[in-house]
Amino acid sequence: ELLSHISKEQYISRFIELDNRGYVWKDKVYQQLIDEFNISSVTCEELLQDYLKEFKNHCVGFPHIHEMLEELKNNKIALGMIT
């Protein structure tokens, strides 16, 4: 609702481009989005807090990731995660 003047596709596309595969801090991404889309209804800090709170609910793994992890587990291969 606060961003209804921007198409969802346009916003997402620009976010992904600015994010640079996670190499750009989200506060910088949100400030750039606010500047480019003339967003005045919400602050950079509010967008960042929403991201921190909600991101985990929208993550999507690679196709067949669960099967791959199960197969590795069944073969007793030790796993580690780097984020």
Sine and cosine of phi, psi and omega as CSV:
sin_phi,cos_phi,sin_psi,cos_psi,sin_omega,cos_omega
0.00,0.00,-0.67,0.74,-0.01,-1.00
-0.94,0.33,-0.33,0.94,-0.03,-1.00
-0.89,-0.46,0.38,0.93,-0.13,-0.99
-0.90,0.43,-0.28,0.96,0.03,-1.00
-0.98,0.17,-0.03,1.00,0.00,-1.00
-0.88,-0.47,0.71,-0.70,0.04,-1.00
-0.93,0.37,0.60,-0.80,-0.02,-1.00
-0.85,0.53,-0.69,0.72,-0.02,-1.00
-0.89,0.46,-0.68,0.74,0.00,-1.00
-0.91,0.42,-0.69,0.73,0.00,-1.00
-0.89,0.45,-0.75,0.66,-0.02,-1.00
-0.89,0.46,-0.72,0.69,-0.01,-1.00
-0.85,0.52,-0.71,0.70,-0.02,-1.00
-0.94,0.34,-0.61,0.80,0.06,-1.00
-0.86,0.51,-0.76,0.65,-0.02,-1.00
-0.88,0.48,-0.66,0.75,0.02,-1.00
-0.89,0.45,-0.74,0.68,-0.01,-1.00
-0.92,0.38,-0.56,0.83,-0.03,-1.00
-0.91,0.42,-0.47,0.88,0.05,-1.00
0.78,0.63,0.80,0.61,0.03,-1.00
0.86,0.52,0.57,0.82,0.06,-1.00
1.00,0.06,0.06,1.00,-0.04,-1.00
-1.00,0.09,-0.17,0.99,0.01,-1.00
-0.94,-0.33,0.75,-0.66,0.01,-1.00
-0.84,0.54,0.65,-0.76,-0.07,-1.00
-0.90,0.44,-0.49,0.87,0.03,-1.00
-0.89,0.45,-0.58,0.81,0.05,-1.00
-0.94,0.33,-0.63,0.78,0.03,-1.00
-0.88,0.48,-0.75,0.66,-0.03,-1.00
-0.91,0.41,-0.61,0.79,0.03,-1.00
-0.90,0.44,-0.65,0.76,0.03,-1.00
-0.91,0.42,-0.66,0.75,0.04,-1.00
-0.89,0.46,-0.67,0.74,0.03,-1.00
-0.87,0.49,-0.69,0.72,0.00,-1.00
-0.92,0.39,-0.73,0.68,-0.08,-1.00
-0.93,0.36,-0.64,0.77,-0.07,-1.00
-0.99,-0.13,0.13,0.99,0.00,-1.00
0.78,0.63,0.78,0.63,-0.01,-1.00
-1.00,0.10,0.84,-0.55,0.01,-1.00
-0.83,-0.55,-0.10,0.99,-0.09,-1.00
-1.00,0.05,-0.14,0.99,-0.02,-1.00
-0.48,-0.87,0.50,-0.87,-0.03,-1.00
-1.00,-0.06,0.27,-0.96,0.08,-1.00
-0.85,0.53,-0.68,0.74,-0.02,-1.00
-0.90,0.44,-0.64,0.77,0.02,-1.00
-0.92,0.39,-0.65,0.76,0.05,-1.00
-0.90,0.44,-0.66,0.75,0.02,-1.00
-0.90,0.44,-0.69,0.72,0.02,-1.00
-0.89,0.46,-0.64,0.77,0.06,-1.00
-0.89,0.46,-0.68,0.73,0.04,-1.00
-0.86,0.51,-0.76,0.65,-0.03,-1.00
-0.88,0.47,-0.58,0.81,-0.03,-1.00
-0.98,0.21,-0.63,0.78,-0.19,-0.98
-0.97,-0.24,-0.30,0.96,-0.10,-1.00
-0.80,0.60,-0.69,0.73,-0.05,-1.00
-0.86,0.51,-0.39,0.92,-0.02,-1.00
-0.99,0.11,-0.06,1.00,-0.09,-1.00
-0.79,-0.61,0.21,0.98,0.01,-1.00
-0.96,0.26,0.63,-0.77,0.02,-1.00
-0.78,-0.63,0.82,-0.57,0.00,-1.00
-0.98,0.18,0.18,-0.98,0.06,-1.00
-0.91,0.42,0.43,-0.90,0.04,-1.00
-0.83,0.55,0.66,-0.75,0.07,-1.00
0.91,0.41,0.32,0.95,-0.04,-1.00
-0.90,0.44,-0.63,0.78,-0.02,-1.00
-0.90,0.43,-0.67,0.74,0.03,-1.00
-0.90,0.44,-0.66,0.75,0.00,-1.00
-0.90,0.44,-0.71,0.70,0.00,-1.00
-0.90,0.43,-0.62,0.79,0.04,-1.00
-0.90,0.44,-0.67,0.74,0.03,-1.00
-0.90,0.44,-0.68,0.73,0.05,-1.00
-0.89,0.46,-0.67,0.74,0.03,-1.00
-0.89,0.46,-0.70,0.71,0.00,-1.00
-0.89,0.46,-0.47,0.88,0.02,-1.00
-1.00,-0.06,0.20,0.98,0.06,-1.00
0.82,0.57,0.64,0.77,0.06,-1.00
-1.00,-0.03,0.82,-0.58,0.00,-1.00
-0.94,0.35,0.66,-0.75,-0.02,-1.00
-0.88,-0.47,0.51,-0.86,0.12,-0.99
-0.68,-0.73,0.36,-0.93,0.00,-1.00
-0.82,-0.58,0.75,-0.66,0.08,-1.00
-0.89,-0.45,0.81,-0.59,0.00,-1.00
-0.87,-0.50,0.00,0.00,0.00,0.00
